[in-house]
């Protein structure tokens, strides 16, 4: 097994997926968004041609605050701004390349509640920026940029891209073999009241599916609320109620997907990776002999792929690390257990709609129900718990380090342990996996108790 530890670069603003926080509280303020637009605009203004950035967002109320602030920053740096409105993250990545833009920006906090928001940046190749480039932007933001901004005659302009949704729909549909249709399939589609609330139902309907849409009435406050990929129970109930062949749940920015079979059973990202790997291998479309996943993916996936003669290359948590490894190793399939699935033949980042379409294509060709097609391996028992903390990370505590060493000793040869700090929230994530379910439950619970004790504020 090739296991990569999470990145340890000191973070000032950027986490594992852009900048994220509570709306109207640093770093998610209009002031910081303005500065980010100026810094990123200056960094990506190279050459004498007219430079362009495309900005998309999800449906959060705070998007109305951050979008104009970013726009002002980029215009002040001399960049033209193209506004795409609410669109999935992968749509902005696609449009960045299609429009030959210098930069793409998504305003979204993904699966988080409406109170949060975030800013993700894509380079001209449609890929998320590297740690090094993000560090350069952070360094610029810490400087006084007033004497480096554009002259009054060189300011950028802003326009709105009116057909952005249609362009993405056509791009997503083109990921299916020409002539393949979804006629006869009844699909419950939960859009999480998020960025895909228009484009995802339209794409499935245009391909012939009977679509039962949920979460398509955003009001600025209800994104991910009791729906979407993090609340699969809502989708499971709807699939059974409507007698659907498959349920598809996207998150707020539609870069991840969780599926539900006709019985209401959840199909996570690991099973989706296994299914697509097998289908691509059978069709001769799988590049290389590996699939990329993160340290969170189940050992059951690794063993299943080994049975196909395929390896599993593991990265740190974060779909951009998966994408970087795919590019470096010449591979075209990777993803995360949480539902980010990257198919680099069609997209540069996780795309929930395109991943769902690949699964639907297999159902069409196989002719069997999803319950028979989509569960390819039995996952090993796995337990994950989160511990919220304040102040400094407790992971360097002597008590935590000692407990971790003892837990690893108990799991040696039968399982594995992963403890990491979240890159988007003040959380410590503790995951154990192995053959003995009772043992991994005990280990995770004991470790969480030690971490909670180490996180507790001292009593005067």
C-alpha positions as CSV (number, residue, x, y, z in Angstrom):
1,X,0.0,0.0,0.0
2,X,1.3,3.4,-0.9
3,X,0.1,5.8,1.8
4,X,0.9,9.5,1.8
5,X,0.7,11.7,4.9
6,X,-1.3,14.9,4.7
7,X,0.5,18.1,3.7
8,X,2.1,20.0,6.6
9,X,2.7,23.4,4.9
10,X,1.9,26.2,7.4
11,X,-1.5,27.7,6.4
12,X,-2.3,31.4,6.7
13,X,-5.5,31.6,4.5
14,X,-5.6,28.6,2.2
15,X,-6.6,25.1,3.5
16,X,-7.0,21.8,1.6
17,X,-9.6,23.3,-0.7
18,X,-9.1,27.0,-1.0
19,X,-10.0,29.6,1.6
20,X,-13.0,28.8,3.8
21,X,-14.7,30.2,6.9
22,X,-17.8,31.8,8.4
23,X,-19.3,34.4,6.1
24,X,-18.6,38.0,7.0
25,X,-16.0,36.9,9.5
26,X,-12.3,36.8,8.6
27,X,-11.1,35.3,6.3
28,X,-14.5,35.3,4.5
29,X,-15.0,39.1,4.4
30,X,-15.4,41.5,1.5
31,X,-12.1,43.2,2.5
32,X,-10.1,39.9,2.2
33,X,-11.9,38.9,-1.0
34,X,-11.0,42.2,-2.5
35,X,-7.3,41.8,-1.5
36,X,-7.4,38.2,-2.8
37,X,-8.7,39.4,-6.2
38,X,-5.9,42.0,-6.4
39,X,-3.2,39.6,-5.4
40,X,-4.3,36.7,-7.6
41,X,-5.0,39.1,-10.5
42,X,-1.4,40.6,-10.3
43,X,0.1,37.1,-10.1
44,X,-1.7,35.8,-13.1
45,X,-1.3,39.0,-15.2
46,X,1.6,37.9,-17.5
47,X,2.1,39.3,-20.9
48,X,0.5,42.2,-22.8
49,X,-2.8,40.6,-23.9
50,X,-6.2,41.2,-22.2
51,X,-6.3,39.0,-19.1
52,X,-9.5,37.2,-18.0
53,X,-10.9,35.5,-14.9
54,X,-14.2,33.7,-14.7
55,X,-16.1,33.7,-11.5
56,X,-18.8,31.2,-10.5
57,X,-20.6,30.6,-7.2
58,X,-23.1,28.4,-5.4
59,X,-26.4,29.6,-4.0
60,X,-25.4,31.0,-0.6
61,X,-26.6,34.4,0.4
62,X,-23.0,35.6,1.1
63,X,-22.1,35.0,-2.5
64,X,-23.7,38.4,-3.2
65,X,-21.1,40.0,-0.9
66,X,-18.0,38.1,-2.0
67,X,-18.6,38.1,-5.8
68,X,-18.6,41.9,-6.2
69,X,-15.6,42.2,-3.9
70,X,-13.6,39.7,-5.9
71,X,-14.7,41.3,-9.1
72,X,-13.5,44.7,-7.9
73,X,-10.1,43.2,-6.9
74,X,-9.5,41.6,-10.3
75,X,-10.7,44.7,-12.2
76,X,-8.3,46.8,-10.1
77,X,-5.5,44.4,-11.0
78,X,-6.3,45.0,-14.7
79,X,-8.2,41.7,-15.4
80,X,-11.4,41.4,-17.3
81,X,-14.1,39.5,-15.3
82,X,-16.6,37.0,-16.7
83,X,-19.4,36.3,-14.3
84,X,-21.0,32.8,-14.7
85,X,-23.5,32.9,-11.8
86,X,-24.5,29.8,-9.9
87,X,-22.7,26.8,-11.5
88,X,-21.0,23.6,-10.2
89,X,-17.3,23.9,-9.4
90,X,-16.4,21.5,-12.3
91,X,-18.3,23.8,-14.7
92,X,-16.0,26.7,-13.8
93,X,-12.9,24.5,-14.2
94,X,-14.2,23.5,-17.6
95,X,-15.0,27.1,-18.6
96,X,-11.7,28.4,-17.5
97,X,-10.0,26.2,-20.1
98,X,-12.8,26.7,-22.7
99,X,-12.6,30.5,-22.5
100,X,-8.8,30.5,-22.4
101,X,-9.0,32.4,-19.1
102,X,-6.0,33.0,-16.9
103,X,-7.8,32.1,-13.8
104,X,-11.1,30.5,-12.6
105,X,-12.7,31.3,-9.2
106,X,-15.5,29.4,-7.4
107,X,-17.3,31.0,-4.4
108,X,-18.5,28.0,-2.4
109,X,-18.1,26.2,0.9
110,X,-19.1,22.9,-0.8
111,X,-21.0,20.7,1.7
112,X,-20.9,23.2,4.6
113,X,-24.1,25.0,5.8
114,X,-25.1,28.4,4.4
115,X,-23.4,30.3,7.2
116,X,-20.0,29.3,5.7
117,X,-18.4,30.2,2.4
118,X,-15.2,29.7,0.6
119,X,-13.1,30.7,-2.4
120,X,-11.4,28.1,-4.7
121,X,-9.0,29.1,-7.5
122,X,-8.2,27.3,-10.7
123,X,-5.2,27.9,-13.0
124,X,-5.5,28.3,-16.8
125,X,-5.3,24.5,-17.2
126,X,-8.5,24.2,-15.1
127,X,-6.6,22.5,-12.3
128,X,-6.7,23.7,-8.7
129,X,-3.6,25.8,-7.7
130,X,-0.6,24.1,-6.1
131,X,0.5,24.8,-2.5
132,X,3.4,26.8,-3.9
133,X,1.1,29.1,-6.0
134,X,-1.3,29.6,-3.1
135,X,1.7,30.6,-0.9
136,X,2.7,33.2,-3.5
137,X,-0.8,34.7,-3.4
138,X,-0.7,34.7,0.4
139,X,2.6,36.6,0.3
140,X,1.2,39.2,-2.1
141,X,-1.9,39.7,0.1
142,X,0.4,40.5,3.0
143,X,2.0,43.4,1.1
144,X,0.8,46.9,0.2
145,X,-0.3,46.5,-3.4
146,X,-1.5,50.1,-4.0
147,X,1.4,51.1,-6.2
148,X,1.2,47.9,-8.4
149,X,-2.5,48.0,-9.3
150,X,-3.7,49.0,-12.8
151,X,-3.6,52.5,-14.1
152,X,-7.1,54.0,-14.7
153,X,-6.8,53.4,-18.4
154,X,-5.9,49.7,-17.9
155,X,-8.7,48.7,-15.5
156,X,-10.6,45.5,-16.4
157,X,-14.2,45.2,-17.4
158,X,-17.0,42.8,-16.2
159,X,-19.5,40.9,-18.4
160,X,-22.0,38.1,-17.7
161,X,-21.8,34.8,-19.6
162,X,-25.4,34.1,-20.4
163,X,-25.0,30.6,-21.8
164,X,-22.6,29.2,-19.2
165,X,-25.1,26.5,-18.0
166,X,-25.8,25.2,-21.4
167,X,-22.1,24.9,-22.2
168,X,-21.6,22.8,-19.1
169,X,-24.6,20.6,-19.8
170,X,-23.2,19.8,-23.3
171,X,-19.8,19.1,-21.8
172,X,-21.2,16.7,-19.2
173,X,-23.4,14.8,-21.7
174,X,-20.4,14.4,-24.0
175,X,-18.8,12.1,-21.4
176,X,-21.2,9.4,-22.4
177,X,-20.7,7.3,-25.6
178,X,-22.4,8.9,-28.5
179,X,-25.9,7.5,-29.0
180,X,-26.2,6.2,-25.4
181,X,-29.4,7.3,-23.8
182,X,-31.0,6.9,-20.3
183,X,-34.5,6.1,-21.5
184,X,-36.5,3.9,-19.1
185,X,-34.4,4.9,-16.0
186,X,-36.1,6.7,-13.2
187,X,-33.6,8.8,-11.2
188,X,-34.1,10.7,-8.0
189,X,-31.7,13.6,-8.2
190,X,-30.9,15.6,-5.0
191,X,-29.2,18.9,-5.9
192,X,-28.8,20.0,-2.3
193,X,-30.4,23.4,-3.2
194,X,-26.9,24.2,-4.5
195,X,-25.1,25.1,-7.6
196,X,-26.4,22.3,-9.9
197,X,-30.0,22.9,-9.2
198,X,-30.7,23.9,-12.9
199,X,-28.0,22.1,-14.9
200,X,-28.1,18.6,-13.4
201,X,-31.8,17.9,-13.9
202,X,-31.6,19.4,-17.4
203,X,-28.7,17.1,-18.4
204,X,-30.4,13.9,-17.2
205,X,-33.7,14.9,-18.8
206,X,-32.0,15.7,-22.1
207,X,-30.5,12.2,-22.1
208,X,-33.9,10.6,-21.7
209,X,-34.1,9.8,-18.0
210,X,-37.2,10.3,-15.9
211,X,-36.0,12.8,-13.4
212,X,-37.5,13.3,-9.9
213,X,-35.6,16.4,-8.8
214,X,-35.1,17.4,-5.1
215,X,-33.3,20.3,-3.6
216,X,-33.9,22.6,-6.6
217,X,-35.4,25.6,-4.7
218,X,-32.5,27.5,-3.3
219,X,-33.3,30.6,-1.2
220,X,-29.8,31.5,0.0
221,X,-30.2,29.7,3.3
222,X,-31.2,26.1,2.5
223,X,-28.1,24.9,0.7
224,X,-27.2,21.4,2.1
225,X,-29.9,21.7,4.7
226,X,-31.3,18.2,5.4
227,X,-30.4,17.2,1.8
228,X,-27.5,16.6,-0.5
229,X,-24.6,14.1,-0.4
230,X,-24.0,14.5,3.4
231,X,-27.6,13.5,4.2
232,X,-28.1,10.3,2.1
233,X,-31.0,9.2,4.3
234,X,-33.2,11.9,2.6
235,X,-32.3,10.5,-0.8
236,X,-32.8,6.9,0.3
237,X,-36.3,7.5,1.4
238,X,-37.2,9.3,-1.8
239,X,-35.8,6.5,-4.0
240,X,-37.9,3.9,-2.2
241,X,-41.0,6.2,-2.3
242,X,-40.8,6.7,-6.0
243,X,-39.6,3.3,-7.0
244,X,-36.5,4.7,-8.7
245,X,-33.7,2.8,-10.3
246,X,-31.0,5.0,-8.8
247,X,-30.7,8.0,-6.5
248,X,-28.1,10.7,-7.1
249,X,-27.1,13.2,-4.4
250,X,-24.8,16.1,-5.1
251,X,-23.3,18.5,-2.6
252,X,-23.5,22.3,-2.6
253,X,-21.1,22.9,-5.4
254,X,-21.7,19.5,-7.2
255,X,-18.1,18.3,-7.2
256,X,-19.0,15.2,-5.3
257,X,-21.7,12.6,-5.5
258,X,-23.2,9.9,-3.3
259,X,-25.5,7.3,-4.9
260,X,-28.3,5.1,-3.6
261,X,-29.5,1.9,-5.2
262,X,-33.1,0.9,-5.7
263,X,-33.3,-0.6,-2.2
264,X,-32.2,2.7,-0.6
265,X,-28.7,1.4,0.2
266,X,-25.9,4.1,0.0
267,X,-23.1,3.6,-2.6
268,X,-20.1,5.7,-1.6
269,X,-17.2,7.0,-3.6
270,X,-15.1,3.9,-3.1
271,X,-17.7,1.7,-4.7
272,X,-18.1,4.2,-7.6
273,X,-14.4,4.1,-8.2
274,X,-14.4,0.3,-8.3
275,X,-17.3,0.3,-10.7
276,X,-15.8,2.8,-13.1
277,X,-12.4,1.2,-12.9
278,X,-13.9,-2.2,-13.9
279,X,-16.0,-0.6,-16.7
280,X,-13.1,1.4,-18.1
281,X,-10.7,-1.5,-17.9
282,X,-13.2,-3.7,-19.8
283,X,-13.6,-1.1,-22.5
284,X,-9.8,-0.4,-22.8
285,X,-10.3,3.1,-21.6
286,X,-8.4,2.9,-18.3
287,X,-5.1,4.7,-18.5
288,X,-2.3,2.9,-16.7
289,X,-2.6,0.1,-14.1
290,X,-3.5,2.2,-11.1
291,X,-6.4,4.2,-9.6
292,X,-5.7,7.1,-7.3
293,X,-7.5,7.5,-3.9
294,X,-6.7,9.1,-0.6
295,X,-5.7,7.7,2.7
296,X,-9.4,7.6,3.7
297,X,-10.4,5.0,1.1
298,X,-11.3,1.6,2.4
299,X,-8.9,-1.4,2.3
300,X,-11.7,-3.3,0.6
301,X,-11.3,-1.1,-2.5
302,X,-7.6,-1.7,-2.5
303,X,-8.1,-5.5,-2.4
304,X,-10.8,-5.4,-5.1
305,X,-8.6,-3.4,-7.5
306,X,-5.7,-5.9,-6.8
307,X,-8.1,-8.6,-8.0
308,X,-8.4,-6.7,-11.3
309,X,-4.6,-6.5,-11.5
310,X,-4.7,-2.8,-10.6
311,X,-2.9,-0.9,-7.9
312,X,-4.2,1.8,-5.6
313,X,-2.0,4.9,-5.2
314,X,-2.9,6.9,-2.0
315,X,-2.6,10.6,-1.5
316,X,-3.3,13.1,1.2
317,X,-7.0,14.0,1.7
318,X,-8.2,16.5,-0.9
319,X,-9.3,16.0,-4.4
320,X,-6.6,18.4,-5.7
321,X,-3.9,16.0,-4.3
322,X,-5.7,13.2,-6.1
323,X,-5.7,15.2,-9.4
324,X,-2.0,16.1,-9.0
325,X,-1.1,12.4,-8.6
326,X,-3.2,11.4,-11.6
327,X,-1.4,13.9,-13.8
328,X,2.0,13.0,-12.5
329,X,1.4,9.2,-13.0
330,X,-0.5,9.5,-16.3
331,X,-3.8,8.1,-14.9
332,X,-7.4,9.0,-15.7
333,X,-9.4,7.8,-12.7
334,X,-9.2,8.8,-9.1
335,X,-11.3,10.1,-6.2
336,X,-12.3,10.1,-2.6
337,X,-14.5,7.9,-0.5
338,X,-16.6,11.1,0.2
339,X,-17.7,11.2,-3.4
340,X,-15.2,13.3,-5.3
341,X,-14.6,11.3,-8.5
342,X,-12.1,12.7,-11.0
343,X,-12.3,11.4,-14.6
344,X,-9.5,13.4,-16.3
345,X,-10.7,12.4,-19.8
346,X,-13.6,14.7,-19.2
347,X,-12.8,17.0,-16.2
348,X,-9.9,18.4,-14.2
349,X,-11.6,18.2,-10.8
350,X,-14.2,16.2,-9.1
351,X,-17.5,16.2,-11.0
352,X,-20.6,14.7,-9.4
353,X,-22.7,14.8,-12.5
354,X,-20.2,13.2,-14.8
355,X,-19.4,10.5,-12.3
356,X,-23.2,9.7,-11.9
357,X,-23.5,9.5,-15.7
358,X,-20.8,6.9,-15.9
359,X,-22.6,4.7,-13.4
360,X,-25.9,5.2,-15.2
361,X,-24.2,4.2,-18.5
362,X,-23.1,0.9,-16.8
363,X,-26.7,0.3,-15.6
364,X,-28.0,0.8,-19.1
365,X,-25.6,-1.6,-20.6
366,X,-25.7,-4.2,-17.8
367,X,-29.5,-4.4,-17.5
368,X,-29.4,-5.4,-13.9
369,X,-30.5,-3.3,-10.9
370,X,-28.1,-1.0,-9.1
371,X,-28.0,-3.2,-6.1
372,X,-26.5,-6.0,-8.2
373,X,-24.1,-3.8,-10.1
374,X,-22.8,-1.2,-7.8
375,X,-21.6,-3.1,-4.7
376,X,-18.4,-4.8,-5.9
377,X,-16.7,-5.4,-2.6
378,X,-17.5,-5.7,1.1
379,X,-15.7,-2.8,2.9
380,X,-13.7,-3.5,6.0
381,X,-15.1,-2.2,9.2
382,X,-14.1,1.5,9.5
383,X,-14.9,4.1,12.1
384,X,-14.4,7.8,11.8
385,X,-15.0,10.4,14.5
386,X,-14.3,14.1,14.6
387,X,-13.1,16.1,17.6
388,X,-13.6,19.9,17.5
389,X,-10.9,21.9,19.3
390,X,-10.0,25.5,20.0
391,X,-6.6,27.2,19.9
392,X,-3.6,25.1,19.0
393,X,-3.9,21.7,17.5
394,X,-3.7,19.0,20.2
395,X,-1.9,16.6,17.8
396,X,1.5,17.5,19.3
397,X,0.4,16.7,22.8
398,X,2.6,14.1,24.5
399,X,-0.5,12.2,25.7
400,X,-2.0,12.1,22.2
401,X,1.3,11.0,20.6
402,X,1.6,8.2,23.2
403,X,-2.0,7.1,22.7
404,X,-1.5,7.1,18.9
405,X,1.6,4.9,19.1
406,X,-0.1,2.4,21.4
407,X,-3.1,2.2,19.0
408,X,-0.9,1.6,16.0
409,X,0.8,-1.2,17.9
410,X,-2.6,-2.8,18.6
411,X,-3.6,-2.6,14.9
412,X,-0.3,-3.8,13.5
413,X,-0.8,-6.3,10.8
414,X,-4.6,-6.2,11.0
415,X,-5.6,-2.7,10.1
416,X,-4.5,0.9,10.0
417,X,-5.0,4.2,11.8
418,X,-5.2,7.8,10.5
419,X,-5.3,10.9,12.6
420,X,-5.3,14.3,10.8
421,X,-6.4,17.8,11.2
422,X,-9.1,19.0,8.9
423,X,-8.0,21.5,6.3
424,X,-11.3,23.4,6.3
425,X,-12.5,23.3,10.0
426,X,-11.0,23.2,13.5
427,X,-11.5,19.4,13.7
428,X,-9.2,16.5,14.3
429,X,-10.4,13.5,12.3
430,X,-9.7,10.0,13.7
431,X,-10.2,7.0,11.5
432,X,-9.3,3.3,12.2
433,X,-10.0,0.4,9.9
434,X,-9.4,-3.3,10.2
435,X,-10.7,-6.9,10.5
436,X,-11.8,-6.6,14.1
437,X,-14.7,-4.1,14.3
438,X,-14.9,-4.1,18.1
439,X,-11.2,-3.3,18.2
440,X,-11.3,-0.3,15.8
441,X,-14.4,1.1,17.6
442,X,-12.6,0.9,20.9
443,X,-9.4,2.4,19.5
444,X,-11.2,5.4,17.9
445,X,-13.3,6.1,21.0
446,X,-10.2,5.9,23.3
447,X,-8.2,8.2,21.0
448,X,-11.0,10.7,20.8
449,X,-11.2,10.8,24.6
450,X,-7.5,11.6,24.8
451,X,-7.7,14.3,22.1
452,X,-10.7,15.9,23.8
453,X,-8.8,16.0,27.1
454,X,-5.8,17.5,25.4
455,X,-8.0,20.1,23.7
456,X,-9.8,21.2,26.9
457,X,-8.9,24.7,28.1
458,X,-7.0,24.8,31.3
459,X,-9.0,25.6,34.5
460,X,-7.6,28.5,36.5
